[in-house]
Amino acid sequence: MKPERRPACNQFSSGPCAKRPGWSLGALGEAVIGRSHRSKLGKARLQEVIELSRRVLGVPADYRIAIVPASDTGAVEMALWSLLGPRPVDLLAWESFGDGWVADVLKQLRLPEARRIGAAYGQLPDLGQVDPAHDVVFTWNGTTSGVRVPDGDWISDDRQGLTICDATSAAFAMDLPWRKLDVVTWSWQKVLGGEAAHGMLVLGPRAVERLESYVPPWPMPKLFRMVAGGKLVEGLFEGETINTPSMLAVEDAIDGLKWAESVGGLDGLVARTRANFAAIDRWVAATPWIRFLAEAPATRSTTSVCLVFADDWFRGLTSEAQAKVAKEVAAKLEAEGVALDVGSYRDAPAGLRIWAGATVETADVEALLPWIDWAYGQVRPT
Ligand SMILES: Cc1ncc(COP(=O)(O)O)c(C=O)c1O
């Protein structure tokens, strides 16, 4: 039997994520378009993104925040290319995005003293292996496996190396211990449902010190350059940008940040996300044929919730057949108009991935879950 209730919003994609409740194109009515982003008005809008981000996230006053090109990838690569080299590097990877950064450092930068500390999908690597004398690169929330670091307790307060954290599906949904993090990045189209285009790059004082004291031996494209004459380009952290930003995307980012404040700031966003996750968690506990891909409860992402089918029938299938089943389930949900884009990521084990970040309403998550019961029942032989 098909459930009677449908989610009011069927957008559960893990990026670009659902717009905030009540969003319409009208939210962009005041956008500074057809004007220079360097005009007083344009620059003020860019500064507003920086200031609101600082306020909502509680970024310390001595940490700098920039809007940079090319989304989260741009922000991470800017950091890797600009900072790595003087120390050995520990690269943590447990899913596709973390492994992307490993490939960058090993195959592109070709740093001789870099090591991958990895784990299979569903697990976290042994964080105890991270050497505080080394730089470390990691994702806070592995979007493709739904595994996140539970906290920052494994990061030494007395570290000599830098911590470079890709926090794109964590920022605004999870508490980040800023003093443990020297570089933090995210993009706009995740937890606040903004538009893809630009990345956010946060630099702590130790990262700035590295930038001003170390010159990488490789060429630096203009898009990555944050230093001129051995000094940080401060304008970049005051609303100037390296190249031209989309002022429509900027306006939308401001809209998302103002909405964030209206629901109680970071605490409100975290609470909304946790309530969404809790709804899924209750359903998983009551449903014998599904489980979280993330094995340890403390590592389960509350935003990109990855689920795998767990009954004997499914586990007895080849991996190709499993992928086919998972795709069929996602396709049925989409055909019914109850959930869009909930198939697992292409490199991840076959299953479902449900975005549960702050822009998603808990009532919609609750309305979706009985539909997954229905869709899996349709695909599984009786
Ligand atoms: C953890 C993580 N890192 C990096 C990216 C890439 O982000 P972008 O497309 O904003 O560059 C994503 C996108 O989903 C992600 O989830």
The ligand as a Gaussian input file, in Angstrom:
#p B3LYP/6-31G(d) Opt

LIG

0 1
 C       33.051000      16.909000       1.615000
 C       32.995000      17.567000       0.279000
 N       34.106000      18.150000      -0.204000
 C       34.105000      18.766000      -1.399000
 C       32.990000      18.816000      -2.189000
 C       33.041000      19.519000      -3.504000
 O       32.390000      20.695000      -3.320000
 P       32.161000      21.785000      -4.471000
 O       31.390000      21.121000      -5.543000
 O       31.416000      22.847000      -3.727000
 O       33.499000      22.237000      -4.915000
 C       31.808000      18.232000      -1.735000
 C       30.590000      18.245000      -2.582000
 O       29.629000      17.562000      -2.349000
 C       31.813000      17.599000      -0.478000
 O       30.698000      17.049000      -0.004000

